[in-house]
Amino acid sequence: MTDLTEAYAALQKADAAGDTAGARQLADYIRSQSDRKVQSYDAVNGQLVPTGSSAAVAARSPVADTNFGQNALIGAGKFFTDMGLGARQIYGQVADAISPQDKNLSGLITGQQPTRTATLQQEAVDKRAIDAPVMGTWGGKAGQIGAGVISAIPLSAVPGANTYAGAATIGGGFGALTPTTQKDSRLLNTGVGAGLGIAGKYAGDSFGRWLSQRAQQSSANAAGSAAGSASAQATPGVAGAQASATATPTVNIRNTPSAGYVGDEPSVGLTQSQQEAIQNAQGLGFRLSPGQATGSKALQQVEAKLSAQPMTSGTFTAIDRNNARALARTFLGAIGESGDEVSPSILQRADSRIGSVFENAAQNNNINWDPILEHNLSNIEQTASSELSSSEMGIIRKQMGNLLDKAADNNSQISGQAYQNARQGLSRLSGNSSTAVGYWARQVRDALDEALTRSVPPEDAAALVQARDQYRILSTALNRTGAVNVGTGNLSPGTLANAFAQSDKRGFLYGENQSPLYNALRFSQAFKPIVGDSGTATRSPLNLSEMALSIPIRVATGAYASSPGVRLATGATAAARAAGNAGSWLGSVPGVQATLPYVQAGLPGLGGTSVPYLMQ
């Protein structure tokens, strides 16, 4: 049969006549014909190609015959339709919370009641599918981002928009208006947009400073060349050389950016010591804010204000707490302990463990009065006598005399018990009210400990050397008032660093000791905790509008100070520094200076418009 209509008619007749076998045969035939798939074809450029093939799909693509400019216009339109959909979604969420939709028959059957939010989220899913071909082109992307940047420019006229808070608001607003599906988070989009808005303003300001400096530099170069040429022509020979020598250093100084140099702001950039501190503290667990990582005073001022606000202080408090724990962890590792809080029990355990190493070595060995010990004590006496008063020197001489007497009475050896007694007396003196007496008492004790190390078997010497270094660190911290706060479990990095700078000048100040603890202390000195302004913010009464904004602002602050935020800030600084003098001509190009404010005003919008590419 060539027509299934006839087959259906025959089936009805067979069924009416009671012909079961015939009806079954007809039904099987109709079923076989219905299940058979027939290959279909599409006409593409005058040829037939299988439906669904790549050629057929490409022929149906809405961008198959469009160019970059057309795709850019479509992408720009998409930006505005997205903003409209995002606004409708926000309204839908509010409306659902205030006035939920009534139940309908479909919801009763499926068990899922439709909401405005769900409907608009599905609209966003459908819109993404429709826009996907265009947004898969560079023109579509450029159009969407460009529309966002241009849209942000008029907002710069709003009072306060040209601030970091304004940039965060613009970027956060664009992020909030990004359409979301069920898998997306509008709150996260808002926070990321705000963080990128801040980064955009920082990039724009840095570029503006860089461009202005390059324009001034270009003018200075031209003026210097003209002056040098005129002087050389007027007074050739030596005078011309002098004119050249006068002009050149000025240009060279401006052309040579220091470490971390960004623009003409003198306070921007990291010092060499800060760069070394970052490098040497790698792996110790410290964190930096973008302002600290770049050395930008502008960002540091913003961070100080944010750290003084209850809604944003948590991010910077977390950085400070992390760094305090990292320093404590490094200190405990240096004295042979673990943890990230310096508690009384840990200090007591370390003191007992380290002391037992000395006691065991002294009980099993006598200390030889060898030429090295005698030479070291002689040098101490000679140097100390020129620095101490006669009464202070008498204290040190008494200690050294006692050691000499003990060795003379014991065949040029100091017994283990005599060693322990002498060492305890020297340790007490190390905390003397006179810092000079304390210093030289430690020198005598170190000379005595070195003699013990030389007197024990080689298998015990390594443990003794380690214990000596651990005891030096522990005693330095405990003997300096305020270095350890057992109430909080934290250390005072400045106080402890000063203690080591005084007791181990060559190791700490001259950099001869590159141990993790010394590097951690140098890092803590280079990057002090972020301190907010006055306490005015915490004393101010609660504001309901501020409370409503606190969650997205907190998310934005977290995104700003996160590792990607720090990398973005340092990357922008590095890029500006690497550009060096290559763009000196740019500042003199006609129209560049005039359009710069518009570029700077649009960059926060660039950050907000980038949210879909990061979050979808």
C-alpha positions in Angstrom: 0.0 0.0 0.0 1.4 3.4 -0.9 -0.9 5.4 1.4 -1.3 4.8 5.1 -4.8 6.2 4.8 -5.9 3.1 3.0 -4.1 0.9 5.6 -6.1 2.6 8.4 -9.4 2.1 6.5 -8.6 -1.6 5.9 -7.7 -2.0 9.6 -11.1 -0.5 10.7 -12.9 -2.9 8.3 -10.9 -6.0 9.5 -11.6 -5.1 13.1 -15.3 -4.5 12.5 -15.5 -7.9 10.7 -13.8 -9.7 13.6 -10.8 -10.6 11.5 -8.3 -10.6 14.3 -5.3 -12.0 12.4 -5.8 -9.6 9.5 -6.2 -6.6 11.9 -2.9 -7.6 13.6 -1.1 -7.8 10.3 -2.4 -4.4 9.2 -1.5 -2.8 12.6 2.1 -4.2 12.4 2.4 -2.8 8.9 1.2 0.7 9.9 3.6 0.6 12.9 6.6 -0.3 10.7 5.8 2.5 8.3 5.4 5.0 11.2 8.7 4.0 12.8 10.8 4.3 9.6 13.0 7.4 9.5 13.3 9.1 6.2 16.5 11.1 5.5 15.6 14.7 4.8 17.8 17.2 2.9 18.2 21.0 3.0 19.2 23.2 0.0 22.4 25.0 0.6 24.0 27.1 -2.2 22.1 25.2 -4.8 23.1 21.8 -3.4 21.2 19.3 -1.2 22.9 18.5 2.1 21.6 16.3 4.9 19.4 18.0 7.5 21.4 18.6 10.7 24.8 18.5 9.1 27.4 21.1 9.8 26.8 22.8 6.5 23.0 22.9 7.1 23.5 24.3 10.6 25.9 26.9 9.4 23.5 27.9 6.6 20.8 28.5 9.3 23.2 30.5 11.6 22.0 34.1 12.1 25.6 35.3 11.8 26.6 33.3 8.8 26.4 36.3 6.5 27.1 39.1 9.0 30.4 41.0 9.4 32.2 42.3 12.5 30.3 45.7 12.5 26.9 44.1 12.3 27.7 41.6 15.0 29.0 44.5 17.2 25.7 46.3 16.8 23.8 43.2 17.7 26.1 42.7 20.8 25.5 46.3 21.8 21.7 45.8 21.6 22.1 42.6 23.7 23.7 44.7 26.5 20.6 46.8 26.8 18.1 44.0 26.5 20.1 42.1 29.2 19.9 45.1 31.5 16.2 45.3 30.9 15.7 41.6 31.6 17.9 41.9 34.7 15.8 44.8 36.0 12.6 42.8 35.4 14.1 39.8 37.3 14.9 42.0 40.3 11.3 43.3 40.2 10.0 39.8 39.9 12.0 38.7 43.0 10.5 41.6 45.0 7.0 40.9 43.7 7.2 37.2 44.5 8.3 38.1 48.1 5.5 40.7 48.5 2.6 39.1 46.4 3.1 35.5 45.4 1.2 34.3 42.4 -2.0 32.3 42.8 -1.9 28.5 42.3 -3.0 27.1 39.0 -4.1 23.8 37.6 -0.6 23.1 36.0 1.0 23.7 39.4 -1.4 21.3 41.2 -0.6 18.5 38.7 3.2 19.0 38.6 3.6 20.0 42.3 5.6 23.0 41.3 4.0 26.4 41.4 5.3 28.9 38.8 6.8 32.1 40.0 7.7 35.3 38.3 11.3 34.6 39.1 11.3 31.2 37.6 9.5 32.4 34.5 12.1 35.2 34.0 15.0 32.8 34.8 13.7 30.5 32.0 13.5 33.6 29.8 17.2 34.2 30.5 18.0 30.6 29.6 16.2 31.0 26.3 17.8 34.4 25.6 21.3 33.0 26.1 20.5 30.2 23.6 19.3 32.7 21.1 22.2 35.1 21.6 24.8 32.4 21.6 25.7 32.6 17.9 26.3 36.3 18.0 28.2 36.2 21.3 30.4 33.5 19.9 31.9 36.2 17.6 34.5 38.8 18.5 32.1 41.5 17.1 29.3 40.5 19.4 31.6 40.5 22.5 33.1 43.9 21.5 29.7 45.4 21.0 28.4 44.2 24.3 31.4 45.4 26.3 31.7 48.6 24.4 28.0 49.4 25.1 28.7 48.9 28.8 31.7 51.2 28.8 29.9 53.9 26.9 26.9 53.6 29.2 29.1 54.2 32.2 30.5 57.5 30.9 27.3 59.6 31.6 27.2 58.2 35.1 30.5 60.0 35.9 28.5 63.2 36.1 26.7 61.9 39.2 28.2 63.4 42.3 30.6 60.9 44.0 30.8 58.6 40.9 34.5 59.5 40.4 35.5 57.8 43.6 36.3 54.2 44.5 32.9 53.9 46.2 31.2 55.3 43.0 33.2 52.9 40.9 32.1 50.0 43.1 28.5 51.2 42.8 28.6 51.4 39.0 30.3 48.0 38.6 28.1 46.4 41.2 25.0 47.9 39.5 26.0 46.4 36.2 26.7 43.1 37.9 23.3 43.2 39.6 21.5 43.8 36.3 23.1 40.8 34.7 20.3 38.3 33.9 20.6 35.2 36.1 19.4 31.6 35.7 18.6 29.1 38.4 22.3 28.3 38.6 23.5 31.9 39.0 23.8 34.2 42.0 22.8 37.8 41.6 24.5 38.6 44.9 27.8 37.1 43.7 27.4 39.0 40.4 27.0 42.2 42.3 30.0 41.6 44.5 32.2 40.6 41.6 31.0 43.6 39.6 31.8 46.0 42.4 35.3 44.6 42.8 35.9 44.8 39.1 34.6 48.4 39.1 37.1 49.3 41.8 39.9 47.6 39.7 38.7 49.5 36.6 39.0 52.9 38.4 42.4 52.0 39.7 43.5 51.0 36.2 42.1 54.2 34.8 43.8 56.4 37.4 47.1 54.5 36.9 46.9 54.9 33.2 46.0 58.6 33.5 49.0 59.2 35.7 51.2 57.2 33.4 50.0 59.1 30.4 50.4 62.5 32.0 53.9 61.6 33.1 54.8 60.4 29.6 53.4 63.6 28.1 55.5 65.8 30.4 58.5 63.6 29.8 58.1 63.9 26.0 58.0 67.7 26.4 61.0 67.6 28.7 62.9 65.5 26.1 62.1 68.0 23.4 63.0 71.0 25.5 66.2 69.3 26.6 67.2 68.4 23.1 66.4 71.9 21.8 68.4 73.5 24.7 71.3 71.2 24.1 71.3 71.8 20.4 71.2 75.6 20.9 74.0 75.6 23.4 76.1 73.4 21.2 75.7 75.7 18.3 76.3 78.9 20.3 79.4 77.6 22.2 80.9 74.6 20.4 83.5 72.3 22.0 83.7 72.2 25.7 80.7 74.4 26.3 78.5 72.2 24.1 79.6 69.2 26.0 78.7 70.9 29.2 75.2 71.7 27.9 74.7 68.1 26.9 75.9 66.9 30.2 73.5 69.2 32.0 70.4 68.1 30.0 71.0 64.4 29.9 71.0 63.4 33.6 67.6 65.1 34.2 66.0 63.0 31.4 67.7 59.8 32.5 66.4 60.2 36.1 62.8 60.6 34.8 63.2 57.7 32.4 64.4 55.2 34.9 61.5 54.0 37.0 62.3 52.7 40.4 61.0 49.4 41.6 57.2 49.4 41.7 57.0 52.7 39.8 53.6 53.4 38.3 53.3 57.1 37.6 54.1 60.5 38.9 52.7 59.8 42.4 55.9 59.6 44.5 54.3 57.3 47.1 53.3 54.7 44.6 55.5 51.6 44.3 57.3 49.0 46.5 60.8 49.6 47.8 63.5 47.1 47.1 63.3 45.9 50.8 59.6 45.3 50.4 60.1 43.3 47.2 62.7 41.2 48.9 60.4 40.7 51.9 57.7 39.4 49.6 60.0 37.1 47.8 61.7 35.7 50.9 58.4 35.1 52.7 56.9 32.9 49.9 55.3 29.8 51.3 55.0 31.1 54.9 51.2 31.8 54.5 51.2 35.6 54.6 48.6 37.7 52.6 48.6 41.2 51.2 45.9 43.6 50.2 46.0 45.1 46.7 47.2 48.4 48.2 50.0 46.7 50.1 50.9 44.5 47.1 51.3 47.4 44.7 52.5 50.1 47.2 49.7 52.4 46.0 48.9 55.1 48.6 45.5 55.7 46.9 44.4 52.1 47.4 45.8 52.0 50.9 43.7 55.0 51.8 40.6 53.3 50.4 41.5 50.2 52.4 42.0 52.2 55.6 38.5 53.6 55.1 37.0 50.2 54.4 38.7 48.7 57.4 37.0 51.4 59.6 33.5 50.5 58.4 31.6 47.7 60.2 30.2 46.3 57.0 33.6 46.0 55.3 36.1 45.7 58.1 35.9 41.9 58.3 37.9 41.3 55.1 40.9 43.3 56.4 40.6 41.9 59.9 40.8 38.4 58.3 44.0 39.4 56.5 45.6 40.8 59.7 44.5 37.7 61.7 45.9 35.4 59.0 49.3 37.2 59.1 49.4 37.1 62.9 48.8 33.4 62.8 51.4 32.9 60.0 54.0 34.7 62.2 53.1 32.8 65.3 53.3 29.5 63.3 56.7 30.4 61.9 58.0 31.4 65.4 56.8 28.1 66.9 58.4 26.2 64.2 61.7 28.0 64.9 61.6 26.8 68.5 60.7 23.2 67.6 56.9 23.4 68.2 53.8 23.5 66.1 50.6 25.4 66.1 49.6 29.0 65.3 49.0 30.4 68.8 51.8 31.2 71.2 50.3 29.9 74.4 51.9 29.6 77.9 51.7 25.8 77.7 53.6 25.7 74.4 56.3 28.0 75.7 56.7 25.9 78.8 56.9 22.7 76.8 59.5 24.2 74.5 61.6 25.5 77.4 61.6 22.1 79.1 62.4 20.2 75.9 65.3 22.5 74.9 66.6 22.5 78.5 66.6 18.8 78.6 69.0 18.6 75.6 71.6 20.7 77.4 71.1 18.8 80.7 71.6 15.4 79.0 74.7 16.6 77.2 76.1 18.1 80.4 75.4 15.1 82.5 77.3 12.8 80.1 80.2 15.0 79.2 82.7 17.4 80.6 83.4 20.7 78.8 87.0 21.0 77.6 88.7 24.3 78.4 90.2 24.4 74.9 92.2 27.1 73.1 89.0 28.2 71.2 87.1 28.8 74.4 90.0 30.7 75.9 90.4 32.8 72.8 86.6 33.6 72.6 86.5 34.6 76.3 89.6 36.8 75.8 88.0 38.6 72.9 84.8 39.2 74.9 86.8 40.7 77.8 88.8 42.9 75.6 85.8 44.3 73.6 83.4 44.5 76.5 85.9 46.4 78.7 85.8 49.2 76.1 82.0 49.5 76.2 81.0 48.7 79.8 81.6 50.7 83.0 84.0 49.3 85.6 81.1 48.1 87.7 79.3 46.5 84.8 82.5 44.9 83.6 83.1 43.5 87.0 79.9 41.5 86.6 81.1 39.9 83.4 84.6 39.3 84.7 83.2 37.5 87.7 81.3 35.0 85.5 84.4 34.3 83.3 86.6 34.0 86.4 84.3 31.4 87.9 84.5 29.4 84.7 88.3 29.5 84.8 88.4 28.4 88.4 86.2 25.4 87.8 88.4 24.3 84.9 91.6 24.8 86.9 90.2 22.6 89.7 89.2 19.9 87.3 92.2 19.3 85.0 91.2 22.0 82.4 87.6 20.7 82.2 84.3 22.1 83.5 82.0 19.5 84.9 78.5 19.1 83.7 77.1 20.4 87.0 79.4 23.4 87.0 78.4 24.1 83.4 74.7 24.1 84.2 75.1 26.4 87.2 77.2 28.8 85.1 74.7 28.7 82.3 71.8 29.4 84.5 73.6 32.4 86.0 74.4 33.8 82.6 70.8 33.3 81.4 69.6 35.4 84.4 72.1 38.1 83.5 71.0 38.2 79.9 67.8 39.9 81.2 69.7 42.5 83.2 68.3 46.0 83.4 71.5 47.1 81.6 71.1 45.9 78.0 74.9 46.1 77.6 75.4 43.7 80.5 72.7 41.4 79.1 74.3 41.4 75.7 77.8 40.4 77.0 76.3 37.8 79.3 74.8 36.2 76.3 78.1 36.3 74.5 79.8 34.4 77.4 76.9 31.9 77.5 77.2 31.3 73.7 81.0 30.7 74.0 80.3 28.2 76.8 77.6 26.4 74.7 79.9 26.2 71.7 82.6 24.6 74.0 80.0 22.0 75.1 79.2 21.3 71.4 82.8 20.6 70.7 83.1 18.4 73.7 80.2 16.0 73.0 80.3 13.0 70.5 79.5 13.9 66.9 76.2 12.0 67.1 75.0 14.4 69.8 76.4 17.6 68.4 73.7 18.1 65.8 70.9 18.0 68.3 72.8 20.3 70.6 73.4 22.9 67.8 69.7 22.8 67.0 68.7 23.2 70.6 71.1 26.2 71.0 69.5 28.0 68.1 66.0 27.2 69.5 67.0 28.5 72.9 68.5 31.7 71.5 65.2 32.4 69.7 63.0 31.5 72.7 65.1 33.5 75.3 65.2 36.5 73.0 61.4 36.6 72.7 60.8 36.0 76.4 63.4 38.5 77.6 61.9 41.3 75.5 58.9 42.9 77.3 55.9 43.0 75.0 57.2 40.6 72.4 54.8 37.8 73.3 51.1 38.3 74.1 50.0 35.0 75.7 46.5 36.4 76.1 45.9 36.5 72.4 48.5 34.0 71.3 50.1 36.6 69.0 53.5 38.1 68.7 54.4 41.8 68.5 56.4 41.7 65.2 58.0 45.2 65.7 59.1 44.5 69.3 60.5 41.0 68.4 62.2 42.3 65.3 63.9 45.0 67.3 65.1 42.4 69.8 66.7 40.3 67.1 68.2 43.4 65.4 69.9 44.2 68.7 71.0 40.7 69.7 71.9 39.5 66.1 72.7 42.5 64.1 74.6 40.8 61.4 72.0 38.0 61.0 68.9 40.2 61.1 69.9 43.7 59.9 72.6 42.7 57.4 70.6 39.8 56.1 73.1 37.0 56.8 70.4 34.9 58.4 67.7 34.0 55.9 65.8 31.7 58.2 61.9 31.5 57.9 61.5 33.4 61.2 63.8 36.3 60.3 62.1 36.5 56.8 58.6 36.5 58.5 59.7 39.3 60.8 61.1 41.3 58.0 57.8 40.8 56.1 55.8 41.9 59.1 57.9 45.0 59.4 57.6 45.9 55.7 53.8 45.4 55.7 52.1 46.5 58.9 48.5 45.7 59.6 45.8 47.8 57.8 44.6 50.3 60.3 41.4 52.2 59.7 40.7 55.9 60.4 39.1 57.0 63.7 36.4 55.1 65.4 33.7 57.5 64.1 32.2 54.7 61.9 31.7 52.4 64.8 30.1 55.1 66.9 27.7 56.2 64.3 24.0 55.1 64.7 22.8 52.2 62.5 21.4 53.2 59.1 18.8 50.9 57.5 19.9 51.7 54.0 23.5 50.9 54.9 22.4 47.6 56.4 20.6 46.7 53.2 23.8 47.4 51.2 26.1 45.7 53.7 25.9 42.2 52.1 26.8 43.1 48.5 29.4 45.5 49.7 30.9 42.9 52.0 31.0 40.5 49.0 32.6 43.2 46.9 35.3 43.9 49.5 36.0 40.2 49.7 36.4 40.0 45.9 38.6 43.1 45.9 41.0 41.6 48.5 41.0 38.1 47.2 43.9 36.5 45.5 42.5 37.3 42.0 42.0 40.9 43.1 45.6 41.2 44.3 46.9 39.6 41.1 44.8 42.0 39.0 46.2 45.0 40.9 49.8 43.9 40.8 49.4 42.9 37.1 48.2 46.4 36.3 51.1 47.9 38.2 53.6 45.6 36.5 52.1 46.4 33.1 52.5 50.1 33.7 56.0 49.6 34.9 57.0 47.4 32.0 55.6 49.9 29.6 58.5 52.2 30.7 59.2 54.8 28.1 57.7 53.0 25.1 54.6 55.2 25.2 56.3 58.6 25.5 54.8 59.6 22.2 51.2 58.7 23.2 50.7 61.7 25.5 51.5 64.1 22.7 49.0 62.5 20.2 46.2 65.0 19.4 43.0 64.1 21.2 44.4 61.6 23.6 44.5 63.9 26.6 41.0 65.1 25.7 39.5 61.6 25.6 41.3 60.4 28.7 38.5 61.4 31.2 36.0 59.5 29.1 38.2 56.4 29.1 38.6 56.6 32.9 34.9 57.1 33.4 34.1 54.1 31.3 36.5 51.6 32.9 34.3 50.8 35.9 31.6 49.9 33.4 34.0 47.7 31.7 34.5 45.8 34.9 30.8 45.4 35.5 30.1 44.4 31.9 32.8 41.6 32.2 30.7 39.8 34.9 28.9 37.5 32.4 32.2 36.3 31.0 33.6 35.5 34.4 30.4 34.0 36.1 28.7 32.1 33.3 
